[in-house]
Amino acid sequence: MHMAQQAQLIYVVSDSIGETAELVVRAVASQFDRFAIDVHKYPYIEDKESIDEIIASAKESKAMIVFTLVVPELKSYIVEQAARHAIPVVDVMGPLMNTLQEMLHEPPIGKPGLVRRLDEEYFRKVDAIEFAVKYDDGRDPRGLLRADVVLIGVSRTSKTPLSMYLANKRLKVANVPLVPEVEPPEELFQLPPERCIGLTINPEQLNSIRTERLKALGLTAQANYANLERINEELAYSQRIMKRIGCPVIDVSNKAVEETANIILEMIRKNKLRGEKK
């Protein structure tokens, strides 16, 4: 039995939004899935004082630093300070930038944020898809407060396919299954109600979907999962939770995933407009 290990901290430091470095860090971290790795992002770092604070924190937390800084003075400073305090440090773009500089015989512009303008849409989509996978099926309730949208509902109300569809629209989506025997995470009740969306469905249709699901898994249709009485109990419970939260509810009966997703996107758009008018 392994002892619980303390999470390895990685500080992502950037003079822009930091998505490039974070994407690389998370891709590498996924290759060490036996270890807990926490990523702390420090975007828009533009002065030495901010770097000093990050260095002090990294030293205390035994963190490593991964950075994308394009201003030469700041790059040199963070490398020097990290070395001085024996903090592991990685320059994500430096080696490639140096090689290109030699090949093209042209110095880089050294202006922060250019990558963001070119690739922001792409990285946001990748980030949102990773988020949807990480916080699918109520795996980690800590993600709920960071989500743009949280979908709740009983099993087989299209929560996962909806999460992935909306992630492709660059929204960070978490979803939580509602089961009468399991108390919903406390974070669900801390969210602004409009950030949570309840999904409900006709009991007979849900019964049919679940029966087909059991058949596909080679299981008997008599299981409690596809029992109409049980389904009615689950739906009544989910409606009580949705009422308690005060969130909007969508009936997904006979709706394609795209149709439900478009209703959600329209709700978000209206909420944003309301927020801007206030």
BAFI-3210 file (N, C-alpha, C; in Angstrom, 3 decimals, decimal comma, padded with zeros to 6 digits):
// residues 278
n [1|2|3|4|5|6|7|8|9|10|11|12|13|14|15|16|17|18|19|20|21|22|23|24|25|26|27|28|29|30|31|32|33|34|35|36|37|38|39|40|41|42|43|44|45|46|47|48|49|50|51|52|53|54|55|56|57|58|59|60|61|62|63|64|65|66|67|68|69|70|71|72|73|74|75|76|77|78|79|80|81|82|83|84|85|86|87|88|89|90|91|92|93|94|95|96|97|98|99|100|101|102|103|104|105|106|107|108|109|110|111|112|113|114|115|116|117|118|119|120|121|122|123|124|125|126|127|128|129|130|131|132|133|134|135|136|137|138|139|140|141|142|143|144|145|146|147|148|149|150|151|152|153|154|155|156|157|158|159|160|161|162|163|164|165|166|167|168|169|170|171|172|173|174|175|176|177|178|179|180|181|182|183|184|185|186|187|188|189|190|191|192|193|194|195|196|197|198|199|200|201|202|203|204|205|206|207|208|209|210|211|212|213|214|215|216|217|218|219|220|221|222|223|224|225|226|227|228|229|230|231|232|233|234|235|236|237|238|239|240|241|242|243|244|245|246|247|248|249|250|251|252|253|254|255|256|257|258|259|260|261|262|263|264|265|266|267|268|269|270|271|272|273|274|275|276|277|278]
n.u [000,845|000,644|002,011|000,278|001,210|002,690|001,510|003,262|004,264|003,888|004,833|003,480|004,632|004,032|004,239|002,035|-001,143|-000,549|-001,319|000,024|002,359|001,075|-000,392|001,659|002,852|000,745|000,385|002,816|002,699|000,639|001,894|002,910|001,083|000,830|001,475|000,560|000,127|000,169|-000,806|000,005|-000,906|000,643|-000,186|000,479|002,912|005,062|007,134|010,109|009,637|007,317|008,306|010,171|008,454|007,228|009,425|010,168|007,916|007,955|010,312|009,685|007,531|008,690|008,450|008,600|009,519|007,994|008,287|007,059|008,396|009,004|010,386|013,680|015,150|013,550|013,456|016,156|016,401|014,589|015,703|018,250|017,563|016,186|018,216|019,912|018,469|018,253|016,066|014,292|014,014|012,329|012,511|010,098|009,756|012,234|014,507|013,525|013,093|015,671|016,942|015,459|016,106|018,814|018,684|017,137|018,467|017,564|016,496|014,083|010,866|010,175|007,894|005,280|002,397|001,838|001,596|-000,700|-002,615|-002,590|-003,179|-005,094|-007,803|-007,610|-006,103|-007,790|-009,929|-008,751|-008,044|-010,606|-011,702|-010,020|-010,715|-013,423|-013,159|-011,711|-013,459|-015,704|-018,711|-018,889|-016,373|-014,415|-015,255|-014,098|-013,667|-016,044|-016,578|-014,936|-015,946|-017,543|-020,067|-022,223|-023,537|-026,319|-028,047|-029,955|-028,591|-027,835|-028,871|-027,652|-025,408|-022,550|-021,966|-023,011|-021,332|-018,890|-019,547|-020,090|-017,604|-016,145|-017,001|-015,510|-016,159|-015,847|-016,894|-018,469|-019,876|-022,422|-023,691|-026,956|-027,958|-030,184|-029,139|-026,738|-025,314|-025,357|-022,396|-021,185|-020,291|-021,980|-024,116|-023,014|-022,592|-023,470|-026,884|-027,525|-025,330|-025,527|-027,101|-029,988|-030,864|-033,564|-035,853|-038,306|-039,873|-040,533|-039,069|-036,483|-036,395|-036,460|-034,029|-032,167|-032,700|-031,856|-029,198|-028,377|-028,760|-026,830|-024,596|-024,811|-026,392|-029,137|-032,432|-033,966|-032,721|-032,343|-031,633|-033,001|-035,588|-038,894|-040,171|-038,023|-036,752|-038,615|-038,411|-035,741|-035,892|-037,716|-036,241|-034,044|-035,349|-036,046|-033,524|-032,691|-034,585|-033,923|-031,404|-032,164|-031,797|-031,922|-033,899|-033,760|-035,705|-034,698|-035,919|-036,426|-034,667|-031,920|-028,376|-027,089|-029,211|-030,039|-027,637|-027,496|-029,622|-028,573|-026,302|-027,572|-028,858|-026,599|-025,569|-027,627|-027,493|-024,975|-025,420|-027,308|-025,704|-023,879|-025,522|-026,115]
n.v [-001,205|002,153|005,069|008,130|010,678|013,916|016,535|017,429|020,621|022,776|025,782|027,865|030,374|033,362|036,019|036,509|034,998|032,423|029,953|028,387|027,357|026,027|024,062|022,444|021,612|020,172|018,152|016,787|016,125|014,275|011,965|011,031|009,672|008,406|010,141|013,007|016,069|019,462|022,387|025,735|028,808|031,766|034,412|037,179|038,386|040,972|042,338|042,580|042,484|040,950|038,512|038,045|037,542|035,180|033,466|033,349|032,090|029,668|028,545|028,091|026,314|024,212|024,062|023,612|025,724|026,672|028,485|031,002|033,547|036,363|038,721|039,632|040,574|039,859|037,105|036,387|037,205|035,596|033,086|033,405|034,014|031,721|029,806|030,767|030,211|027,504|026,392|024,311|025,089|025,724|026,792|027,162|028,086|029,015|027,301|026,599|029,134|030,179|028,464|028,967|031,638|031,468|030,064|031,745|034,066|036,304|038,346|037,582|039,227|039,848|040,576|040,362|038,132|037,555|034,903|034,241|035,743|034,512|031,796|031,560|030,749|028,039|026,921|027,485|025,867|023,292|023,339|023,525|021,068|019,273|020,009|019,241|016,463|015,924|016,744|015,210|013,435|014,023|013,645|015,209|017,443|019,924|021,221|022,355|025,022|026,384|026,067|027,098|026,272|024,044|020,901|019,077|016,065|012,969|009,657|008,991|011,257|012,609|014,060|013,812|013,700|016,237|017,890|017,534|018,508|021,205|021,904|021,942|024,306|025,961|026,225|025,745|022,926|021,145|018,114|016,597|013,653|012,946|011,149|009,485|008,221|009,428|012,262|015,438|017,288|019,910|022,183|022,568|024,018|026,391|027,709|030,376|030,312|030,480|029,462|026,801|024,033|022,145|018,894|017,137|014,392|012,506|009,869|007,333|007,398|007,534|005,097|003,388|004,108|003,365|000,611|-000,259|000,388|-001,406|-003,801|-003,536|-003,788|-006,383|-007,112|-007,953|-006,683|-006,366|-005,175|-002,847|-000,340|000,129|000,139|001,267|002,393|002,991|004,825|006,947|007,706|008,621|010,772|012,460|013,066|014,393|016,640|017,904|018,660|020,404|022,397|023,301|024,408|026,303|026,500|026,840|024,532|021,985|020,037|017,151|015,250|013,518|015,230|016,138|016,098|018,384|020,170|020,582|021,641|024,043|025,422|025,768|027,342|029,646|030,430|031,093|033,201|035,100|035,489|036,683|039,058|040,203|040,530|042,426|044,640|045,362]
n.w [000,000|-000,942|000,532|001,055|-001,072|-000,972|-003,003|-005,957|-006,694|-009,470|-010,784|-013,155|-015,064|-016,734|-019,185|-020,513|-020,967|-020,187|-021,135|-023,026|-021,739|-019,634|-020,954|-021,998|-019,585|-018,368|-020,243|-020,002|-017,277|-017,306|-017,987|-015,685|-013,948|-011,508|-009,600|-007,672|-009,114|-008,894|-010,534|-010,514|-011,750|-012,910|-014,469|-016,769|-015,840|-015,363|-014,183|-012,094|-009,370|-009,048|-009,910|-007,887|-005,711|-006,582|-006,733|-004,014|-002,943|-004,378|-003,446|-000,769|-001,069|-002,337|-005,086|-008,681|-011,437|-014,419|-017,329|-019,655|-020,793|-022,712|-022,717|-022,707|-020,425|-018,220|-018,551|-018,149|-015,523|-014,012|-014,404|-013,252|-010,558|-009,812|-010,009|-008,044|-005,752|-005,861|-007,270|-009,422|-012,866|-015,944|-019,248|-021,503|-024,195|-024,931|-026,020|-028,609|-029,657|-029,677|-031,514|-033,852|-034,173|-034,792|-037,215|-038,844|-038,732|-037,375|-034,746|-032,116|-031,718|-029,095|-027,769|-025,492|-025,525|-028,222|-029,099|-027,799|-029,131|-031,610|-031,066|-029,085|-029,200|-029,920|-027,771|-025,665|-026,251|-026,061|-023,378|-022,247|-023,025|-021,673|-019,093|-019,018|-019,178|-016,860|-014,834|-015,151|-014,432|-011,701|-010,535|-009,191|-006,926|-006,451|-008,802|-009,528|-008,761|-010,431|-012,902|-015,976|-016,551|-014,848|-015,145|-014,038|-013,142|-013,347|-013,999|-017,439|-018,755|-020,759|-019,845|-020,044|-022,964|-023,587|-022,068|-023,411|-025,953|-025,388|-024,405|-026,709|-027,642|-026,219|-023,512|-020,024|-018,552|-015,974|-014,670|-012,649|-011,319|-010,099|-007,402|-005,293|-002,972|-002,507|-001,161|-002,678|-003,757|-001,635|-002,912|-005,037|-004,109|-003,597|-005,879|-008,194|-009,033|-011,786|-013,077|-012,967|-014,452|-014,668|-015,783|-017,011|-017,742|-019,566|-017,771|-018,968|-021,344|-020,319|-019,026|-021,231|-022,507|-020,533|-020,344|-022,871|-022,611|-020,612|-021,975|-023,972|-022,398|-021,770|-019,624|-017,412|-018,035|-015,860|-013,808|-011,064|-011,950|-014,354|-013,564|-013,451|-011,240|-009,587|-011,254|-011,308|-008,649|-008,569|-010,389|-009,089|-006,818|-008,033|-009,017|-006,654|-005,687|-007,735|-007,447|-004,925|-005,425|-007,245|-009,946|-013,588|-015,543|-017,983|-020,121|-021,518|-023,039|-026,032|-027,336|-029,370|-028,656|-029,656|-029,873|-027,190|-026,247|-027,682|-026,508|-023,956|-024,544|-025,455|-023,102|-021,564|-023,063|-022,728|-019,967|-019,789|-021,161|-019,452|-017,210|-018,173|-018,469|-015,912]
ca.u [000,000|001,469|001,707|-000,209|002,320|002,346|001,480|004,370|003,760|004,563|004,380|003,533|004,822|003,963|003,962|000,740|-002,164|000,083|-001,932|001,013|003,153|000,199|-000,717|002,847|003,006|-000,307|000,667|003,923|002,225|-000,222|002,761|003,284|-000,251|000,852|001,826|-000,308|000,854|-000,690|-000,286|-000,419|-000,584|000,890|-000,172|000,737|004,050|005,746|008,179|010,991|009,041|006,413|009,168|010,721|007,402|007,045|010,637|010,067|006,853|008,416|011,332|008,978|006,645|009,478|007,842|009,452|008,962|007,999|007,894|007,102|008,631|009,728|011,233|014,978|015,557|012,785|013,911|017,454|016,216|013,946|016,676|019,287|017,007|015,880|019,505|020,416|017,720|018,203|014,707|014,302|013,328|012,312|012,081|009,374|009,918|013,611|015,321|012,988|013,296|017,100|017,247|014,871|016,881|020,058|018,365|016,568|019,340|016,649|016,115|012,630|010,286|010,236|006,660|004,363|000,993|001,617|001,096|-002,088|-003,503|-002,660|-003,648|-005,945|-009,012|-007,238|-005,706|-008,963|-010,714|-008,040|-008,191|-011,995|-011,908|-009,336|-011,532|-014,630|-012,756|-011,285|-014,580|-016,861|-019,368|-018,701|-015,119|-013,699|-016,146|-013,357|-013,736|-017,364|-016,546|-014,149|-016,632|-018,459|-021,388|-022,282|-024,742|-026,723|-029,190|-029,801|-027,800|-028,345|-029,564|-026,723|-024,503|-021,184|-021,876|-023,243|-020,105|-017,872|-020,016|-019,899|-016,152|-015,698|-017,364|-014,565|-016,723|-015,407|-018,131|-018,407|-021,207|-022,602|-024,875|-027,785|-028,382|-030,815|-028,336|-025,476|-025,516|-024,601|-021,290|-021,558|-019,950|-023,133|-025,016|-022,262|-022,564|-024,617|-027,837|-027,546|-024,180|-025,876|-028,256|-030,559|-031,365|-034,577|-036,272|-039,529|-039,507|-040,626|-037,934|-035,287|-036,479|-036,080|-032,584|-031,418|-032,868|-030,949|-027,824|-028,122|-028,632|-025,520|-023,593|-025,065|-027,004|-030,597|-033,236|-034,705|-031,911|-032,970|-031,236|-034,019|-036,899|-039,641|-040,412|-036,733|-036,519|-039,479|-037,829|-034,543|-036,293|-038,322|-035,116|-033,269|-036,145|-035,930|-032,188|-032,687|-035,410|-033,126|-030,351|-032,814|-031,185|-032,824|-034,019|-034,090|-036,211|-033,941|-036,694|-036,502|-033,805|-030,540|-027,379|-026,865|-030,375|-029,925|-026,445|-027,839|-030,463|-027,646|-025,490|-028,456|-029,016|-025,337|-025,503|-028,573|-026,949|-023,874|-026,026|-027,898|-024,580|-023,305|-026,472|-026,204]
ca.v [000,000|003,362|006,200|009,307|011,587|015,334|016,919|018,218|021,892|023,387|027,154|028,286|031,832|033,876|037,448|036,540|034,278|031,236|028,707|027,578|026,613|025,141|022,930|021,582|021,029|019,157|017,024|016,034|015,589|013,116|010,789|010,639|009,661|007,864|011,238|014,191|017,257|020,650|023,482|027,089|029,677|033,193|035,100|038,633|038,803|041,988|043,056|041,751|042,335|039,796|037,319|037,835|036,910|033,799|032,723|033,119|031,102|028,394|028,008|027,607|025,196|023,208|023,974|023,921|026,830|026,549|029,840|031,542|034,996|036,706|039,907|039,061|040,971|039,049|035,718|036,254|037,420|034,444|031,986|033,707|033,911|030,309|029,134|031,260|029,570|026,064|026,029|023,824|026,036|025,313|027,804|026,376|028,541|029,451|026,513|026,722|030,511|030,347|027,726|029,723|032,875|031,117|029,663|032,850|035,245|037,401|038,261|037,586|040,544|040,070|041,238|039,377|038,011|037,279|033,521|034,232|036,260|033,528|030,459|031,596|029,947|026,623|026,509|027,546|024,668|022,156|023,504|023,214|019,619|018,650|020,319|018,402|015,081|015,860|016,953|014,444|012,481|014,398|013,069|016,080|018,603|021,202|021,871|022,963|026,476|026,960|025,782|028,086|025,647|022,734|020,161|018,078|015,251|011,538|008,933|008,886|012,458|013,225|015,026|013,734|014,219|017,691|018,514|017,526|019,404|022,586|022,123|022,311|025,726|026,636|026,425|024,769|022,304|020,002|017,547|015,842|012,793|013,038|009,820|009,697|007,713|010,186|013,702|016,214|018,052|021,211|023,229|022,761|025,013|027,652|028,317|031,200|029,360|030,508|028,701|025,388|023,707|020,831|018,150|016,143|013,585|011,715|008,594|006,198|007,462|007,183|003,647|002,774|004,359|002,551|-000,801|-000,483|000,460|-002,677|-004,834|-003,339|-004,277|-007,802|-007,288|-008,127|-005,455|-006,333|-004,477|-001,675|000,803|000,374|-000,086|002,523|002,957|003,571|005,991|008,023|008,145|009,400|012,039|013,305|013,529|015,380|017,877|018,581|019,273|021,540|023,453|023,835|025,255|027,417|026,588|026,543|023,093|021,678|018,688|016,667|014,206|013,620|016,303|015,789|016,797|019,725|021,011|020,966|022,502|025,382|026,066|026,173|028,462|030,824|030,848|031,734|034,493|036,018|035,813|037,629|040,345|040,747|040,955|043,656|045,750|045,768]
ca.w [000,000|-001,039|001,421|000,311|-001,316|-001,089|-004,420|-006,496|-007,229|-010,615|-011,029|-014,559|-015,033|-018,105|-019,363|-021,183|-020,195|-019,604|-021,597|-023,748|-020,751|-018,860|-021,817|-022,017|-018,242|-018,140|-021,132|-019,388|-015,987|-017,547|-018,100|-014,316|-013,337|-010,142|-008,698|-007,670|-009,577|-008,875|-011,364|-010,124|-012,878|-012,630|-015,767|-016,881|-015,001|-016,179|-013,447|-011,258|-008,032|-009,127|-009,992|-006,530|-004,891|-007,065|-006,325|-002,560|-002,736|-004,938|-002,532|000,422|-001,429|-003,078|-006,415|-009,821|-012,219|-015,877|-017,743|-021,014|-020,721|-023,940|-022,502|-022,328|-019,066|-017,260|-018,733|-017,464|-014,081|-013,362|-014,445|-012,242|-009,203|-009,562|-009,765|-006,757|-004,665|-006,165|-007,705|-010,813|-013,742|-017,356|-020,212|-022,503|-025,581|-025,161|-026,963|-029,964|-030,095|-029,975|-032,746|-034,964|-034,309|-035,505|-038,593|-039,613|-038,561|-037,011|-033,329|-031,890|-031,433|-027,635|-027,332|-024,885|-025,941|-029,635|-029,205|-027,328|-030,169|-032,690|-030,691|-027,900|-029,427|-029,895|-026,426|-024,799|-026,550|-025,473|-021,926|-021,885|-023,190|-020,529|-017,912|-019,081|-018,867|-015,447|-013,906|-015,613|-013,531|-010,293|-010,038|-008,252|-006,727|-006,390|-010,111|-009,780|-008,590|-011,536|-014,170|-016,564|-016,469|-014,188|-015,529|-013,046|-013,553|-013,068|-014,996|-018,812|-019,245|-021,744|-019,213|-020,592|-024,341|-023,558|-021,544|-024,471|-027,019|-024,918|-024,295|-028,057|-027,793|-025,312|-022,171|-019,019|-018,072|-015,056|-014,498|-011,405|-011,323|-008,893|-006,945|-003,977|-001,846|-002,386|-000,941|-003,679|-003,169|-001,064|-003,887|-005,922|-003,503|-003,477|-007,213|-008,597|-009,638|-013,259|-013,609|-012,856|-015,298|-014,390|-016,937|-016,640|-018,892|-019,410|-017,132|-019,895|-022,270|-019,551|-018,823|-022,507|-022,707|-019,570|-020,710|-024,007|-022,072|-019,928|-023,016|-024,602|-021,450|-021,540|-018,300|-017,444|-017,987|-014,591|-012,791|-010,434|-012,782|-015,385|-012,951|-013,584|-009,896|-009,177|-012,108|-010,802|-007,369|-008,902|-011,022|-008,039|-005,990|-008,791|-009,086|-005,332|-005,632|-008,676|-006,830|-003,803|-006,010|-007,952|-011,275|-014,709|-015,838|-019,381|-020,365|-022,679|-023,724|-027,504|-027,866|-029,723|-027,829|-030,232|-029,565|-025,770|-026,129|-028,183|-025,480|-022,883|-025,060|-025,483|-021,690|-021,150|-023,766|-022,078|-018,637|-019,992|-021,509|-018,217|-016,362|-018,740|-018,294|-014,500]
c.u [000,881|001,027|001,225|000,936|001,824|002,431|002,728|003,779|004,579|003,967|004,562|003,549|004,856|003,742|002,679|-000,233|-001,634|-000,465|-000,933|001,796|002,286|-000,145|000,444|003,005|001,985|-000,103|001,773|003,458|001,372|000,589|003,240|002,014|-000,286|001,082|000,804|000,534|-000,126|-000,037|-000,869|000,039|-000,417|000,967|000,183|001,821|004,925|006,823|008,935|010,418|008,110|007,207|009,764|009,713|007,208|008,221|010,559|009,044|007,299|009,441|010,662|008,157|007,363|008,873|008,919|008,747|009,101|007,524|007,890|007,178|009,445|010,597|012,582|015,397|014,847|013,182|015,203|017,266|015,621|014,893|017,745|018,765|016,681|017,163|020,042|019,751|017,503|016,782|014,790|013,480|013,435|011,755|011,428|009,723|011,364|014,386|014,851|013,233|014,758|017,470|016,707|015,656|018,168|019,770|017,924|017,435|018,525|016,300|014,588|012,137|010,367|009,026|005,701|003,016|000,759|001,074|-000,368|-003,032|-003,668|-003,427|-004,616|-007,173|-008,704|-006,926|-006,891|-009,833|-010,067|-008,207|-009,595|-012,267|-011,241|-010,146|-012,747|-014,312|-012,443|-012,466|-015,875|-017,407|-019,059|-017,399|-014,431|-014,516|-015,425|-013,441|-015,026|-017,321|-015,748|-014,849|-017,448|-019,898|-021,263|-023,613|-025,061|-027,945|-028,928|-028,979|-028,554|-029,216|-028,627|-025,736|-023,109|-021,106|-022,125|-021,996|-019,052|-018,264|-019,747|-018,412|-015,581|-016,089|-016,563|-015,157|-016,194|-016,651|-017,814|-019,798|-021,250|-023,849|-025,649|-028,350|-028,960|-029,947|-027,059|-025,777|-024,724|-023,476|-021,747|-021,318|-021,116|-024,043|-024,317|-022,214|-023,685|-025,590|-027,798|-026,361|-024,425|-027,109|-028,702|-031,085|-032,373|-035,080|-037,557|-039,173|-039,525|-039,446|-036,637|-035,237|-036,007|-034,570|-031,761|-031,516|-031,928|-029,493|-027,457|-027,940|-027,254|-024,394|-023,780|-025,676|-028,521|-031,334|-034,020|-033,943|-032,629|-032,767|-032,324|-035,436|-037,661|-039,916|-039,158|-036,451|-037,355|-038,939|-036,606|-034,917|-036,915|-037,235|-034,338|-034,023|-036,088|-034,589|-032,140|-033,480|-034,639|-032,028|-030,973|-032,294|-032,232|-032,805|-034,428|-034,574|-035,550|-034,675|-036,769|-035,675|-032,431|-029,599|-027,174|-027,983|-030,313|-028,753|-026,750|-028,738|-029,562|-026,819|-026,303|-028,682|-027,782|-025,226|-026,405|-028,084|-025,823|-024,416|-026,636|-026,813|-023,958|-024,210|-026,505|-025,233]
c.v [001,256|004,407|007,358|010,301|013,019|015,723|017,724|019,480|022,328|024,772|027,465|029,817|032,350|035,383|037,632|035,716|032,966|029,914|027,800|026,714|025,625|023,888|021,933|020,868|019,921|017,931|016,145|015,375|014,340|011,829|010,286|010,518|009,021|008,973|012,374|015,398|018,414|021,771|024,798|028,047|031,133|033,931|036,582|039,123|039,738|042,756|042,114|041,515|041,113|038,494|037,005|037,120|035,449|032,926|032,368|032,025|029,721|027,736|027,383|026,354|024,042|022,970|024,102|025,012|026,519|027,896|030,035|033,058|035,362|037,961|039,417|039,352|040,112|037,578|035,494|036,310|036,195|033,241|032,186|033,490|032,459|029,543|029,503|030,544|028,072|025,585|025,521|024,751|025,573|026,460|027,060|026,800|028,862|028,644|026,653|028,122|030,747|029,667|028,470|031,005|032,605|030,792|030,844|034,110|036,499|037,286|038,240|038,982|040,873|040,782|040,200|039,320|037,668|035,873|033,483|034,704|035,250|032,276|030,415|030,697|028,457|026,160|026,522|026,302|023,431|022,165|023,090|021,717|018,868|018,832|019,391|016,954|014,948|015,927|016,298|013,573|012,743|013,916|013,913|017,356|019,948|021,960|022,632|024,478|027,163|026,804|026,969|027,591|024,321|022,082|019,124|017,312|013,796|010,895|008,802|010,061|013,281|014,208|015,012|014,201|015,724|018,435|018,612|018,470|020,861|022,917|022,520|023,737|026,583|026,985|025,344|024,211|021,146|019,398|016,628|014,967|012,936|011,654|009,975|009,279|008,520|011,677|014,491|017,003|019,443|022,347|023,554|023,879|026,359|028,396|029,334|030,286|029,326|029,754|027,194|025,128|022,279|020,193|017,115|015,463|012,838|010,325|007,390|006,185|007,068|005,670|002,902|002,913|003,448|001,058|-001,160|-000,494|-000,860|-003,813|-004,757|-003,866|-005,772|-008,100|-007,416|-006,800|-005,334|-005,580|-003,213|-000,406|001,165|000,101|001,243|003,188|003,654|004,858|007,182|008,592|009,035|010,771|012,999|013,887|014,629|016,706|018,654|019,310|020,508|022,718|024,123|024,779|026,501|027,598|026,376|025,045|022,911|020,232|018,178|015,553|014,501|014,760|015,725|016,603|018,223|020,683|021,503|021,929|023,916|026,141|026,597|027,374|029,754|031,353|031,616|033,116|035,527|036,434|036,838|039,020|041,020|041,294|042,258|044,862|046,259|046,878]
c.w [000,000|-000,017|000,548|000,164|-001,422|-002,562|-004,779|-007,127|-008,434|-010,817|-012,509|-014,568|-016,470|-018,126|-020,179|-020,330|-019,595|-020,108|-022,306|-022,771|-019,988|-019,662|-021,854|-020,679|-018,022|-019,033|-020,534|-018,087|-016,177|-017,696|-016,729|-013,475|-011,944|-009,115|-008,801|-008,065|-009,646|-009,665|-010,868|-011,220|-012,422|-013,962|-015,634|-015,910|-015,834|-015,429|-012,509|-009,863|-007,997|-009,168|-008,625|-005,630|-005,277|-006,637|-004,842|-002,262|-003,216|-004,026|-001,310|000,115|-002,123|-004,476|-007,489|-010,629|-013,706|-016,415|-019,245|-020,864|-021,955|-023,788|-021,963|-020,880|-018,002|-017,334|-017,951|-015,956|-013,404|-013,334|-013,368|-010,828|-008,837|-009,244|-008,389|-005,579|-004,902|-006,492|-009,148|-011,698|-015,195|-018,202|-021,384|-023,933|-025,947|-026,185|-028,410|-030,520|-030,488|-031,295|-033,968|-035,238|-035,107|-036,974|-039,457|-039,587|-038,241|-035,529|-033,171|-031,498|-029,940|-027,090|-026,756|-025,585|-027,395|-029,844|-028,824|-028,431|-031,300|-032,285|-029,523|-028,044|-029,286|-028,469|-025,467|-025,002|-025,907|-023,960|-021,476|-022,006|-022,038|-019,248|-017,864|-018,715|-017,380|-014,482|-014,399|-014,485|-012,055|-009,688|-008,976|-008,051|-006,654|-007,710|-010,345|-009,716|-009,695|-012,886|-014,658|-016,424|-015,732|-014,558|-014,456|-013,549|-013,218|-014,194|-016,323|-019,227|-020,144|-021,131|-019,844|-022,044|-024,429|-023,092|-022,645|-025,618|-026,626|-024,746|-025,657|-028,420|-026,803|-023,951|-021,236|-018,328|-017,125|-014,996|-013,288|-011,514|-010,017|-008,570|-005,543|-002,785|-001,595|-002,248|-001,978|-003,012|-002,729|-002,059|-004,814|-005,421|-003,281|-004,808|-007,386|-009,353|-011,160|-013,872|-013,561|-013,725|-015,014|-015,666|-016,443|-017,910|-018,557|-018,838|-018,078|-020,871|-021,556|-019,316|-020,079|-022,750|-021,793|-019,889|-021,858|-023,547|-021,390|-020,930|-023,678|-023,712|-021,149|-020,187|-018,429|-017,306|-016,677|-013,494|-012,306|-011,263|-013,794|-014,870|-012,922|-012,241|-009,380|-009,973|-011,634|-009,495|-007,622|-009,477|-010,008|-007,152|-006,722|-008,883|-007,766|-005,222|-006,528|-008,112|-005,699|-004,305|-006,663|-009,361|-012,377|-015,015|-017,301|-019,452|-021,647|-023,445|-025,223|-028,098|-028,214|-028,834|-028,324|-029,866|-028,114|-025,579|-026,591|-027,213|-024,361|-023,317|-025,097|-024,070|-021,215|-021,776|-023,097|-020,696|-018,734|-020,297|-020,284|-017,310|-016,835|-018,519|-016,851|-014,178]
res [m|h|m|a|q|q|a|q|l|i|y|v|v|s|d|s|i|g|e|t|a|e|l|v|v|r|a|v|a|s|q|f|d|r|f|a|i|d|v|h|k|y|p|y|i|e|d|k|e|s|i|d|e|i|i|a|s|a|k|e|s|k|a|m|i|v|f|t|l|v|v|p|e|l|k|s|y|i|v|e|q|a|a|r|h|a|i|p|v|v|d|v|m|g|p|l|m|n|t|l|q|e|m|l|h|e|p|p|i|g|k|p|g|l|v|r|r|l|d|e|e|y|f|r|k|v|d|a|i|e|f|a|v|k|y|d|d|g|r|d|p|r|g|l|l|r|a|d|v|v|l|i|g|v|s|r|t|s|k|t|p|l|s|m|y|l|a|n|k|r|l|k|v|a|n|v|p|l|v|p|e|v|e|p|p|e|e|l|f|q|l|p|p|e|r|c|i|g|l|t|i|n|p|e|q|l|n|s|i|r|t|e|r|l|k|a|l|g|l|t|a|q|a|n|y|a|n|l|e|r|i|n|e|e|l|a|y|s|q|r|i|m|k|r|i|g|c|p|v|i|d|v|s|n|k|a|v|e|e|t|a|n|i|i|l|e|m|i|r|k|n|k|l|r|g|e|k|k]
***
